[in-house]
């Protein structure tokens, strides 16, 4: 069988948005294909397929805006809860 999954994490030193990094990684069979980092503000590909996906997503301003917004909507919210 095949296994596709993604992970989302927040790296932080404080609850200040400047100190938070939102990271979303996409995997296929334990191999990381792409990663979005709010510090970079874009996707990075790690495989041939991942590079193509990252290029397509990085061309779409609405996708980048949605991912960048996750730093506040996902990370900041959950950090304050924890």
Buried (B, 14 or more C-beta within 10 A) or exposed (E): EEEEEEEEEBEBEEEEEEEBBBBBBBBBEEEBBBBBBBEEEBBBBBBEEBBEBBEEBBEEEEBBEEBBEBBEEBBBEEBEEE
